[in-house]
Amino acid sequence: MPTLKTRVTHLEMTDRPTAAIPTPASYKLAIMRATKISLPFYRFLYEQVGKPHHWSVHRKLDDEALSAIIHRDNVEIHVLYVEGSPAGFFELVLDQERGVAEILYFGLVAEFQGLGLAKFFLNEAISTAWMSSPQKVIIETNTLDSPRALQMYQKMGFRPVSFAEAEIETWD
């Protein structure tokens, strides 16, 4: 399998943000928590959002392994709908013991990018993560993600804490 080299940036936020991002008024939006999300719907969202960025961790898991990960009690998946269509999702992993809320996955489907939704939706992910009262919220990005991702995360209050080099399997 071909691989791509990438630089991973680990970021964290240790203070709850005080600024709110207004809801874009030009669209009918809904964000719904998908409790016990169906595996086909999860795979659809994961591919639509992650394929351009070569997300690979959950891609090749069989149903049993994927279900064991995404249906844990400490995992939340929230889906953004725009005009009734699924437009993106975020996946949180809440680790109460370590006091960490991780935004494990965050992104928009390609056709909904560039419409002014990302900052609003990321703000919702951050707000939801802070609802579990963690000591910090963490997220990571890499050079295969949107070129604007790192900048947006930093503008929203995350700060880089470490870097790593990685090889990611390409998405066929």
Disulfide bonds with the S-S distance in Angstrom:
none
